[in-house]
Amino acid sequence: MNHASCPPITRVRLGRTGLEASILGLGCGGPSRIGQTAGRTEEESVALVRKALDSGINFFDTAETYGTEAILGRAFQGVPRESFIVCTKKSVQAKDQRVRPEDLAQAIDGSLARLRLGHIDIFYLHGVLLEDYDFTSQEILPAALRLREQGKFRFLGLTENFRTDTRHRMLERALQDDVWDVVMVGFNLLNPGARERVFPVTRRKNIGVVNMYAVRRVLGNPARVRETVAEIQRLGLLGASVDEADPLGFLVHAGGASSVVDAAYRLCRHEPGVHVVLSGTGDPTHLEANVKSILSAPLPEGDAARLRALFSRVDSISGN
């Protein structure tokens, strides 16, 4: 993509962090892991990160478990530190073992070494479930705050496990505590539950919101769309009738979206309360298309209203 020929990607203030983040962020995990899952070379993934930077993306999301921190570290060499925002994460539980507070410093130092950075912009406690939240806040949070005081990272974040916690139960509990600067939230056109359960609180408290699961596996696959909408209908949660052969086809028309994926990104990008929408890809062409979608206008109000009518009661589907 020739950056000079495209409109600049809009920047938005990420809540109370004050960070000026691009409204599209490059997710370096998910099914793609910037191409590593699909067998791309590290050089190709580095080139993708560089392309994202050239396209105006300055927000990059990774994690210790994704295996992509070192690729980002290579890609950022020679790039002014103030020109990009890096987020990484530490899971509070792995293989049925909860992380110990003393493990946190080692994890952050490892991330910093792989990223080749002196500090992390946003450090998340990752994939926290409701049953792990009290442990996280009582045992792990104090250790994280001490590391922030040492300058290891600037802002503290929390991510939900949307694949299993599709009703945002953990975040509903966590947002009662005024300690989280940024939260990562699952939200998409199939399950817009965060609109009522999360965003009113984050907006009131000026907490940064990073949107994951905007597309994932279902919305980019017509067969999976049909299966998922049929499941929603079987559960009695579908709010109106649809064309079973093409249940989201109404979104694609002149003056509307160019594809279901385009519609999915546009819905999330223009949702009040969402600051940054993550896009995970290892394909430069897909990256260009996603940039185009994120720069597009909101969906026509008639289409948006129909989506609300169809899926407003859905709270058991992640879209993965």
Secondary structure per residue as TSV (DSSP state, phi and psi in degrees):
chain	resnum	aa	ss	phi	psi
A	1	M	-	360.0	132.7
A	2	N	-	-86.9	105.7
A	3	H	G	-58.0	-35.6
A	4	A	G	-65.3	-24.2
A	5	S	G	-91.9	-2.8
A	6	C	S	-114.0	151.3
A	7	P	-	-60.9	148.5
A	8	P	-	-67.6	145.8
A	9	I	-	-70.6	128.8
A	10	T	-	-60.1	141.3
A	11	R	E	-103.0	148.9
A	12	V	E	-137.4	146.6
A	13	R	E	-76.9	123.7
A	14	L	-	-82.8	74.9
A	15	G	G	56.0	-143.4
A	16	R	G	-75.9	-5.3
A	17	T	G	-66.1	-29.6
A	18	G	-	77.7	-2.7
A	19	L	-	-66.0	138.2
A	20	E	E	-95.9	101.1
A	21	A	E	-107.3	145.9
A	22	S	E	-67.1	143.3
A	23	I	S	-69.5	-15.6
A	24	L	E	-111.9	128.2
A	25	G	E	-114.1	149.0
A	26	L	E	-90.1	112.3
A	27	G	E	-82.0	124.8
A	28	C	S	-103.7	16.8
A	29	G	S	-120.0	-132.7
A	30	G	T	63.4	-164.1
A	31	P	T	-64.9	-24.7
A	32	S	T	-94.6	-43.5
A	33	R	T	53.3	53.9
A	34	I	T	43.6	41.9
A	35	G	T	95.8	-11.2
A	36	Q	T	-67.1	-35.9
A	37	T	T	-65.3	-31.2
A	38	A	T	-89.4	7.0
A	39	G	T	86.8	14.7
A	40	R	-	-68.1	151.7
A	41	T	-	-75.3	162.8
A	42	E	H	-61.8	-35.9
A	43	E	H	-62.1	-39.8
A	44	E	H	-66.2	-38.8
A	45	S	H	-69.4	-37.9
A	46	V	H	-61.1	-43.0
A	47	A	H	-62.8	-35.4
A	48	L	H	-65.5	-43.1
A	49	V	H	-61.3	-43.3
A	50	R	H	-62.3	-38.3
A	51	K	H	-64.3	-40.0
A	52	A	H	-60.9	-44.8
A	53	L	H	-59.6	-44.9
A	54	D	H	-64.4	-26.3
A	55	S	T	-82.7	-4.0
A	56	G	T	101.4	1.6
A	57	I	-	-77.2	129.0
A	58	N	-	-123.3	7.6
A	59	F	E	-116.4	120.3
A	60	F	E	-129.4	127.1
A	61	D	E	-116.1	122.4
A	62	T	-	-138.9	-171.3
A	63	A	-	-162.1	157.9
A	64	E	G	-52.7	-40.5
A	65	T	G	-80.8	-10.9
A	66	Y	G	-78.9	-24.5
A	67	G	T	75.8	20.1
A	68	T	-	-119.0	2.1
A	69	E	H	-60.8	-42.9
A	70	A	H	-66.6	-31.7
A	71	I	H	-66.4	-44.1
A	72	L	H	-61.0	-41.6
A	73	G	H	-57.6	-40.6
A	74	R	H	-66.6	-43.0
A	75	A	H	-67.2	-28.3
A	76	F	T	-85.2	-4.1
A	77	Q	T	-62.5	127.3
A	78	G	T	85.4	-3.4
A	79	V	S	-94.7	129.7
A	80	P	-	-54.4	130.8
A	81	R	G	-59.0	-35.8
A	82	E	G	-73.9	-5.1
A	83	S	G	-93.6	-1.0
A	84	F	-	-143.6	156.8
A	85	I	E	-117.6	126.3
A	86	V	E	-115.8	131.3
A	87	C	E	-119.4	135.8
A	88	T	E	-139.0	175.8
A	89	K	E	-145.8	156.1
A	90	K	E	-128.2	123.8
A	91	S	E	-70.4	140.6
A	92	V	S	-85.1	-12.2
A	93	Q	E	-147.3	135.7
A	94	A	E	-145.8	132.7
A	95	K	T	51.5	46.0
A	96	D	T	64.9	14.3
A	97	Q	E	-117.2	127.2
A	98	R	E	-78.2	141.3
A	99	V	-	-66.2	146.4
A	100	R	-	-92.2	150.5
A	101	P	H	-54.3	-37.0
A	102	E	H	-71.3	-14.7
A	103	D	H	-77.3	-18.6
A	104	L	H	-66.6	-44.2
A	105	A	H	-61.5	-42.4
A	106	Q	H	-63.0	-39.1
A	107	A	H	-65.4	-45.4
A	108	I	H	-66.0	-41.8
A	109	D	H	-62.1	-37.7
A	110	G	H	-64.9	-42.1
A	111	S	H	-63.6	-43.5
A	112	L	H	-61.6	-39.5
A	113	A	H	-65.8	-43.8
A	114	R	H	-68.6	-36.9
A	115	L	H	-78.3	-14.0
A	116	R	T	59.2	43.5
A	117	L	-	-125.8	158.4
A	118	G	S	-87.2	-22.0
A	119	H	-	-154.5	158.2
A	120	I	E	-102.5	141.1
A	121	D	E	-75.0	-51.1
A	122	I	E	-129.0	123.9
A	123	F	E	-112.8	120.6
A	124	Y	E	-101.3	143.2
A	125	L	E	-86.2	126.8
A	126	H	E	-108.4	133.3
A	127	G	E	63.1	38.3
A	128	V	E	-75.8	131.4
A	129	L	-	-95.3	160.7
A	130	L	H	-55.9	-42.0
A	131	E	H	-69.7	-13.9
A	132	D	H	-102.6	-1.3
A	133	Y	H	-68.6	-44.0
A	134	D	H	-60.8	-43.5
A	135	F	H	-59.8	-44.2
A	136	T	I	-61.0	-47.1
A	137	S	I	-73.6	-32.7
A	138	Q	I	-87.0	-34.4
A	139	E	I	-106.3	-41.1
A	140	I	I	-92.0	-38.4
A	141	L	H	-56.1	-46.0
A	142	P	H	-58.9	-38.6
A	143	A	H	-66.1	-38.9
A	144	A	H	-64.5	-41.0
A	145	L	H	-65.7	-34.8
A	146	R	H	-64.8	-39.1
A	147	L	H	-68.0	-34.3
A	148	R	H	-64.3	-40.7
A	149	E	H	-61.2	-29.1
A	150	Q	T	-80.7	-3.1
A	151	G	T	85.8	13.1
A	152	K	S	-70.0	-32.7
A	153	F	E	-149.1	164.5
A	154	R	E	-97.5	-44.6
A	155	F	E	-131.8	146.6
A	156	L	E	-102.3	132.3
A	157	G	E	-126.7	170.2
A	158	L	E	-141.7	133.9
A	159	T	E	-119.2	143.0
A	160	E	E	-90.7	163.7
A	161	N	-	-98.9	84.9
A	162	F	T	-69.1	-22.8
A	163	R	T	-60.7	-35.7
A	164	T	T	-110.0	-26.5
A	165	D	-	-105.0	67.0
A	166	T	T	-74.4	-9.0
A	167	R	T	-101.3	3.6
A	168	H	-	62.5	35.6
A	169	R	H	-64.1	-40.3
A	170	M	H	-64.7	-45.6
A	171	L	H	-66.4	-35.8
A	172	E	H	-58.1	-38.0
A	173	R	H	-74.2	-45.6
A	174	A	H	-64.4	-34.7
A	175	L	T	-72.2	-6.0
A	176	Q	T	-72.9	-21.5
A	177	D	S	-98.3	129.2
A	178	D	T	-93.4	60.2
A	179	V	T	-122.8	-12.0
A	180	W	-	-98.4	123.7
A	181	D	S	-81.4	-33.3
A	182	V	E	-140.7	141.5
A	183	V	E	-126.3	146.2
A	184	M	E	-105.3	124.6
A	185	V	E	-125.4	136.2
A	186	G	E	-80.3	124.8
A	187	F	-	-155.9	131.7
A	188	N	-	-159.0	178.7
A	189	L	S	-69.4	-22.0
A	190	L	S	-80.7	-32.3
A	191	N	-	-134.5	88.8
A	192	P	-	-93.0	23.2
A	193	G	T	-58.6	-28.3
A	194	A	H	-62.4	-21.4
A	195	R	H	-56.5	-37.1
A	196	E	H	-102.5	-29.8
A	197	R	H	-96.2	-21.5
A	198	V	T	-123.4	-52.0
A	199	F	H	-62.1	-34.9
A	200	P	H	-58.9	-36.6
A	201	V	H	-75.5	-44.9
A	202	T	H	-63.9	-35.8
A	203	R	H	-68.2	-41.6
A	204	R	H	-65.5	-37.6
A	205	K	H	-92.8	0.6
A	206	N	T	59.1	43.8
A	207	I	-	-92.5	135.4
A	208	G	E	-66.0	139.8
A	209	V	E	-123.3	121.9
A	210	V	E	-109.7	124.2
A	211	N	E	-93.2	116.1
A	212	M	E	-107.1	167.8
A	213	Y	-	66.2	26.0
A	214	A	S	-60.0	-37.5
A	215	V	S	-125.2	-62.3
A	216	R	T	52.6	-148.5
A	217	R	T	-79.9	-34.8
A	218	V	T	-72.1	-52.8
A	219	L	T	-70.8	-14.8
A	220	G	T	-93.1	5.2
A	221	N	-	-131.9	106.5
A	222	P	H	-55.1	-37.7
A	223	A	H	-65.9	-40.7
A	224	R	H	-68.0	-34.6
A	225	V	H	-60.0	-48.2
A	226	R	H	-59.9	-45.7
A	227	E	H	-62.3	-42.9
A	228	T	H	-69.7	-43.0
A	229	V	H	-65.2	-36.9
A	230	A	H	-63.3	-38.6
A	231	E	H	-64.8	-43.2
A	232	I	H	-59.5	-40.3
A	233	Q	H	-65.7	-41.4
A	234	R	H	-62.1	-33.4
A	235	L	T	-76.6	-6.3
A	236	G	T	75.8	23.4
A	237	L	-	-105.4	-6.2
A	238	L	-	-77.9	129.3
A	239	G	-	-88.3	-4.2
A	240	A	S	-161.3	169.9
A	241	S	-	-79.1	154.3
A	242	V	-	-138.0	165.0
A	243	D	-	-76.9	109.6
A	244	E	T	-61.8	-28.6
A	245	A	T	-75.9	-25.9
A	246	D	S	-152.1	70.7
A	247	P	T	-65.1	-22.9
A	248	L	T	-109.6	12.0
A	249	G	G	-62.8	-24.3
A	250	F	G	-62.7	-17.6
A	251	L	G	-76.6	-21.3
A	252	V	B	-101.2	108.9
A	253	H	S	-167.3	166.8
A	254	A	T	-59.9	126.7
A	255	G	T	88.3	-8.1
A	256	G	S	-111.5	-143.4
A	257	A	B	-83.1	155.0
A	258	S	S	-84.8	-18.0
A	259	S	S	-164.1	169.0
A	260	V	H	-63.8	-39.8
A	261	V	H	-62.3	-42.8
A	262	D	H	-58.1	-45.0
A	263	A	H	-62.7	-40.1
A	264	A	H	-63.1	-44.9
A	265	Y	H	-66.6	-40.8
A	266	R	H	-66.4	-38.8
A	267	L	H	-59.3	-47.7
A	268	C	H	-68.1	-41.5
A	269	R	H	-60.5	-35.4
A	270	H	T	-100.4	11.1
A	271	E	S	-76.1	122.4
A	272	P	T	-57.9	128.1
A	273	G	T	106.5	-19.4
A	274	V	-	-90.6	130.9
A	275	H	-	-99.4	-56.2
A	276	V	E	-121.3	132.5
A	277	V	E	-103.9	126.1
A	278	L	E	-86.5	139.5
A	279	S	E	-127.4	124.2
A	280	G	-	-107.5	123.3
A	281	T	-	-157.8	154.5
A	282	G	S	-114.8	7.5
A	283	D	-	-111.5	118.9
A	284	P	H	-57.4	-35.5
A	285	T	H	-65.9	-41.9
A	286	H	H	-63.3	-39.0
A	287	L	H	-59.7	-44.5
A	288	E	H	-59.8	-44.7
A	289	A	H	-63.7	-39.0
A	290	N	H	-69.2	-36.7
A	291	V	H	-61.6	-43.8
A	292	K	H	-60.4	-42.6
A	293	S	H	-63.4	-43.7
A	294	I	H	-68.6	-21.9
A	295	L	T	-90.6	-2.7
A	296	S	S	-82.5	165.5
A	297	A	-	-68.7	164.8
A	298	P	-	-57.9	158.0
A	299	L	-	-61.2	150.5
A	300	P	-	-53.5	141.8
A	301	E	H	-59.1	-34.3
A	302	G	H	-62.7	-40.4
A	303	D	H	-68.5	-43.1
A	304	A	H	-62.8	-39.2
A	305	A	H	-65.5	-38.7
A	306	R	H	-66.8	-38.1
A	307	L	H	-61.5	-42.6
A	308	R	H	-62.2	-41.8
A	309	A	H	-64.4	-38.7
A	310	L	H	-72.4	-44.5
A	311	F	H	-119.7	7.6
A	312	S	T	-64.1	-22.4
A	313	R	T	-94.9	-1.1
A	314	V	-	-78.4	126.8
A	315	D	-	-143.6	16.0
A	316	S	S	-122.6	8.6
A	317	I	-	-117.9	133.3
A	318	S	-	-96.9	-26.1
A	319	G	-	88.8	6.7
A	320	N	-	-82.2	360.0
